[in-house]
Each structure stands twice: as C-alpha cells, then as structure tokens.
C-alpha cells in the first residue's frame, strides 16, 4: 500500500475509525445482590444521533442519565437502541403500591377482549397482577442513586463491548477504503499518461487540419495565430487541473480517515468532490481507454460512498 495517512497530522493524537454498526451486551448483579441486571446496545448507521432507551417502568428516571453517559463515552452518531432489564432476586426496603388508574384501564381492556370474542372469563387477581405496570415501586432518594450505580456498572461493560465492536469493524473499513483509494490513484496515473499522449496527438492533428483547410481555401494565417488557436482547443481537452485536484483529494481522504475527529461526514463531502473531478475528466477526454477507466473509477467511488455511510 502506498503512503498513507498521518503525513499531515504530526503531533495530533490518532483516533480509531469507528463503524456505526455494533452490538454489546452485559449482565450482572447489583451491589446488594438483590437484582439481576441485563443491558444491551445495538446500532446501525444514521446521519445523526438517534438514541432510544427501553427501561422497566420503575427505572424510567434513568433514561436521561443513560443518554448522557453514552455521550460521555464518545458515542455521537448512529441509530442506537439501548435496553435495560432488571429482575428482582429478593425484595428489600421497597414499598409497592397500586396504580389504580392503570389497573382499571388494564382490567377494562381485558373485559372488552372477553366480551368481544366471547372468551372464558378467567380474569383473576393473579392474572391481572402479571402486568407489572399496574404497580408503583417507591424508593428512597439514596435507592435511586444506588440503582443508577448498579445499572451504570453493567451498562459500562456493555458499552465496552459495543465500542470494541465498532473499532474492529472500523479497522476493517479503514483497510478497505484505503485500498480503494490506492486503486483510484493508480487509475488516475494511467489516465494521466493516456491524456498526455492524447493531447499531443490531438494538437498535431488539429494543426494539420487547420493548415489543410487554409490551403484548400487559399487562405493564409500567421503561424503564431494558428498555434494560439490550437493551444486553446488543446486546453479544452487537457485534464491536468482535474488530476491535480484528484491527487489532493486522495491525500485529504487519507488524512481525514486517521484524524482525531469523526470522519464520516467529512469523507461523504470529499467523495462528492472526487466524483465531480472524475465526471469532468470523462466529459473532457476524447479517448476510449480513458472513458473505460472513468467508468471503473466511478464504480469504485460508489463503493467507497456506500462504505463511509457506516462510519461514525
């Protein structure tokens, strides 16, 4: 592989490239040993941070704390789903009361289900009690903090696994993307050689054609004027500037991919610029080989564009 990222990043701390696709899961017991806690995170790509948290009703107060904690851990992009489940192993110092409004609504729904479909009436206390949402768990303030400490510890283990998965996939994406950029650079060099020969041939043929037309029509033209006109037409098919900008874009791509900031959005914009230069080359070049290379380059660029959609 050719010279890679880092050449313009001296002194800057490198950050592992991260994929937005990942999964993490952890399970543990609370400090007091009375709860079994399971936390799970999964994510897919998204242009922005789209975070949803699913918690037991009595732990709903933790939602904002969990969101803040994930931000502190450096998770800034992706469609992320977090779920937390808590099973009581034993009950200590907790007052359970009935949410009468929820219970009444739940019983009414069961009665409607029974009457609508002519079902056997087996609505009982124990059956209704299976819906845990009808109960309210009252806790002291110190219990709330203890609950957060317990959940955060297990959540932290899941986040560790989640971030490690993001970095592993990010490393795979980095290698693949740099390989594709190298292939684009190689094709650009081939285009440069073909274009140089093409412009020279084009210039010679154009000059010969102008002189032929002048002779045929018994006209005379100053040689410097002919060369000027030939030069103007030759400039129209020359792609030197586009190739120089492409080289600059390739270098920027390698620098961004190893920069400490999130790379996804910057690379997305840069790929648009790379595609624009390749399109211009395709419209200017009057050469079948170059035209074929342009199609191949556009195919590689599209693959790169698809890959970077998964980067944070």
N, C-alpha and C positions, 0 to 999 in steps of 0.2 A: 504494500500500500504506500501511496505517495505521502509527501509531507502533510502532516495532519494538524489538527487544531492545537492551539496553545502558543503559536508563534507570535500572536499579538496580545497575549494575555499574561505576560510576565508579571509576576508579583501578585496576581489575583488568585484567590482560592477557587479551586475547581469544585464543581458540584456534579454529583452523579445525575445523568439524564434519567428521567423517570417516565414510565408509561402510566397512562391513566387507568389501565385495566389491571385489577389486582383483587386479591381476596385475603382476609385474615380472620382467624377465629381463636378464641381462648376461653378457658373455663377454669374457675377457681372457687374457693370457699372464702366467705367473709372472715374478717379478723376474729370475730366472736364465734365463728364456726356454726352459726345458725342459718346461713343462707348458701345456696349453690348458685353461682352467677356464671352466665354464659354471654359473651359478647361476640359480635360478628360484623365485619365490614366487607362490602364488595363494591366495586366501582367499574364504570365503563366511561368511554370518552364523552366529553361535553365541552362546548366552547367556554362555559363559565363554571363556577362552583354551584352545584345543585345538590344540596345535602338534605336528606330526610332521616329522621331518627324515630325508631319504634321502641317504645318503653312500656312496661307494665303501668297501669293507671296510677298506682301509688308512688311510682318513681318518675312521673311526668315532670316534676320540678327539676330534673337533671338535664333536660333537653338543651337548654342554653349553655350549661356547663360543658356538656359533651361537644357542642359545636365550637365553643371557644378552645377547648382542649385540642381538637383536631387542627384548628388554625395554628395553635402554638407548635404543634408537631410538624408544621410546614406543608400541610395538605391544602392546596389552594385552587385546584381545578379538577373537574370531573363530576359525573353524576354518581353520587355516593349514597349508599344505603347502610345505615347502622341499626342493628337490632340488639337489644339487651333483654335477657330473660332472667328472672330471679325466682328460685324455688326455695320455700322455707323448709329448713330441716327441723327446726323447732321454734316455737314462739316465745319471745321474751319481752316483757315490758312494752307491749304494743296494745293499744285499745282499738278494737274493731267495732264500728257502728254501721248501721244500715242506711244506705242512701235510698230513702223511701220513694223519691220521685223516679229514680232509675228502676227500682224494683217494680213499682206499679206499671211503668211503661213496658217492662220486660214481660210481666205476667199478662198484661193486656194483649201483647203480641202473640203470646202462646195461646191464649184463648181464641184469638182470631184465627190462628192456624188450625186449632182444633175444630172450630165451628165451620170454617170454610171448606175443609176437606173431610169432615165427618170422622175425625180421628178419635181413638180411645182416650178418655180423659184420665191421664196419668200425671197431671200437674200436681206435684207434691213439694213439700218444703225442701227436701234434699235435691230434687231436680232443679228447682229454681236456684238453690244455693250454688249450683255448679257454675253459674255465671258470676265470676268473681267481681265484675264491675259494679254489682249492687252493694258491695261492701266498701267502706271507707276505713283506711288504716291511718290512725292518728299517731303521730310520732312527736317526740320532744325535739327541740332545735338541735341538740347535740347528736340525736339519732340521724337527723338529715345529713349532717356533716360526715358522720361515720358511714352512712350509706354511700355518699359520694366518694369517700376514700376507698371503700371496698370496690365500687364499680370502676373507679379510675384505675386501680391497680390491675384488674383483669382486662379492662379496655386497653391499657397501655401495652399489655402483652399481645393483644390482637393487632394493635396499630404497628408494633414492631414487625410482626409477620407481614402485615399489609404493605408497609414501606419497603421491606426487603423484597417482596414480590414485585413491587413497582420498579425497584432499581435493577433487579435481574432482567425483567422484560425491557427496561430502558437500555441496558447494556447491549442486549441483542439488537434492539432497534438502532442504536448508535452504530454498531458494526455494519449493519445492513445499509444504513443511509450513507455512511462514508464510502462504502464500496460502490454504491450507485453514483455518488458524486465523482468518484475516480473514473468510472466508466464514461460519464458525461465529459470529463476533462479530456480523456483520450479521444473521444469522438470529435470534440472541438478542435483538437490539434490536427486531426485528419482533415476536418473541414477547412482549417486554415491553409494547409498545404494545397488542397484541391482548389481553393479560392484564389491563391496567389497565381497558380498556373492558369486558371480560368480567366482572371483579369488580364494577364499578359496576352493570352490568345485573343481575348475579346478586343483588346486595344489594337493589336496588329490587324485583325480582320476589319475592324471599324475604319481604321486609317486607310486600308487598302480599298475598302468600299467607297469611301468619300472621294478618294483620288480617281477611282474608276468612273464615278458619276460626274465629276468635274470634267474629266477628259471627254466623256461621252457627249456632254452638253457644251463642249468647247468653252469651258469657264476656267478662270484662274483664281487661285486663292493663295494668300500668303501662308507659307509653311507653319509659321508660329500660330496663325489663326486656326489652321487645321488641327495642330497639336492641342490647342486650347479646347476646341470642341470635343476632340477625342478624350481629353482628360476629364471633361465634365461628364461625359457619358460613362467613362470608366469608374468615376467616383460613385455613380448611382448604383453600380453593382458590387462595389467594394464593401466588405463586411468587417474591416479591421476594427472599427469602433465597437461593433457589437461583440466581437470576440474578446476585446479587451475588457468590456464590461462583464462578460460572462466569467472571465478569469477572476475578476474582482468579486463577483457574486459567489463563486465556488469557495474562495478564501474566506469570505464572510460567513458562509454556511458552516465551515469547519470551526470557525471561532465561536459562533453562537452556540453550537452544539456542546461545547465544553465550557461555556461561560457560567458564572455562578447563578445567573438569573434563569427563570423558567424559559424554555426555548420554543415551545410550541407555536405561540402566536407570531413571534418574530420570524421563525422559519416559514410559516404559512405565507407571510407577506413576501419574503425573499423568493420563495418558489414562484410566485406570480411574476416577479421581475425576471427570473431566469426564463420562464416560459415566454415572456414578451420578447426577449432578445432572440430566442430560438425562432419564434414566429417571423421576426424581421429578417433573420438570415434566410429563412425559407422563401420569403417573398422577394428578396433581392437576388439570390443565387440563381444563375442560369446554367445549372449543371445537374445531370441526373443523379450522379453519385451523392452530391451534397443533398439533394432532395430526399434521397433514401435515408441518409444519415439524420436529417432533420426529423423525419417521421420516427426513427428509432429513438432519438433524443427526447422527443415529446412523450413517447411511451414511458421512458424511464422517469421523466419528470412527473408524470401522472402517478406512477407507483410511489414516488417519494411523497407526493402530496397526500396520498392515501395513508402512508405510514405515519406522517407527522400529525395526523388527526388524533393519534393515540398518545401523543406526547403531552406531558403537563406543561 
